[in-house]
Amino acid sequence: MIILTGAAGFISSYLLTELNAAGREDIVLVDAFTNEDGTAVYPAKTPNFANKRFSRLMNRASFFTDFEKDPFPISAIIHLGAKTDTTLFDEAVFNELNVDFSKKMWHLAVAHQVPFIYASSAATYGNGEFGYKDDTSLIYQLQPLNPYGWSKQHFDQWVLDQTEQPPFWAGLKFFNVYGPNEYHKGRMASVIFHAFKQIKEKGEVTLFRSHNPNYKDGEQLRDFVYVKDVASIILFLLEKRPTSSIYNLGSGKARTFKALVEAIFNTLNLEPNIQYMDTPIDIRDKYQYFTEADMYKMWQAGYSKELHSLEDGVMDYVREYLNKDFKTH
C-alpha cells in the first residue's frame, strides 16, 4: 500500500489522479476527512477524491492508533499533508501538523523500510539572501519569513540529522504550484485561480502593488510550476529512487505576476485589464519579491521531461479545468 497524506488537498489529490492513471489503486488516503459524527470536515475538498480509486480512507488525527490496531503492508509513504497557511502565526499548530506528525511518518517509513517522499517548501528560503540552490550544506543558514516556512525548515534540518533513514527519501521544496483541485484553498489558492475568477466576475484583475523600489508594480517574480509537472516528478522519484536528498521542485524560471495574468487574458481572448492595490499589511513585511528554483540537482538525478512553460500551463489549466469546472462561490 502507498500511504498518501493530505489526500483531500490540492497536490495530493491530483497526484492520486496520476497514480490511478498509472494503474495504482493500492493507496491509503490520509487526511482530516470526517468529524466524530461522520460529517465531512472540509466538504469543499470532497470532489478532489470522490471519483478516484483507492483502498481506504483514514483520518489523520487517529491514523497511528488505527494503524496499530489494524496494520497493513506499506510499499511507500508520500507525505504531502501540511498546514500551509502562510498568514497564520500560531506556531503550535505548525509544530503539531508540520513537524511532529511528519516525524512520526518518517519513523513509520524507517520501521517498514519503505521510500519516503515529503513536502518541504520554497518558503524555507525566506528573502532568498542565500539564493535558491537546494544544496543541503546551505540549509542550516536559511531564514524563513513566517511560522509555516520555519516548520518546513525545522523538519528539513531534523531529517538531515537522522542516522536511521528509509531506503530512499526525498524532501521537495515546492515553489508556486498551480493547477486543478485547488478550488477549496480560499485565500491560499494560486494567483491564477483568483485572477481567473476576477476576470469572469469583473473583467479585470487586481494585483499587489510593489512596495520595493527595485520592482515595478506587477513585476514581482515567482517560480510558477504546474501541478502536472509536480506529480510527474514525484512519480519519477518513487520509481527511480535517485540519491536521497532535499530537492527543489519548481519550473526553474521566474516569471512576473503581470506575465502570468496576461497569459490568462490571452487564453480567454481578452485584452489585459490589470489594476493594483496595496499589499495587505499582515503580509507586507513577509512578502517575497523573487523566487526561482535551481533545478540542477533534479536534472542530475535523471528527470528529463520538459516542464510546462507558464503560458502552456496556464492555457491547459484555464481551458481544461477552470473554464469547465469553475463555479462562483
Buried (B, 14 or more C-beta within 10 A) or exposed (E): BBBBBBBBBBBBBBBBBBBBEEEBEBBBBBBBBBEEEEEEBBEEBEBBBEEBBBEEBBBBBEBBEBBEEEEEEBBBBBBBBBBBBBEBEEBEBBBEBBBEBBBEBBBBBBEBEBBBBBBBBBBBBBBBEBEBEBEBEEBEEBEBBBBBBBBBBBBBBEBBEEEEBBEBBBBBBBBBBBBBBBBBBEEBBBBBBBBBBBBEEEEBBBBBBBBEEEBEBBBBBBBBBBBBBBBBBBBBBBEEBBEBBBBBBBBBBBBBBBBBBBBBBBBBEEEBBBEEEEBEEEBEEBBBBBBBBBBEBBEEBEBEEEBBBBBEBBBBBBEEBBEEEBEEE
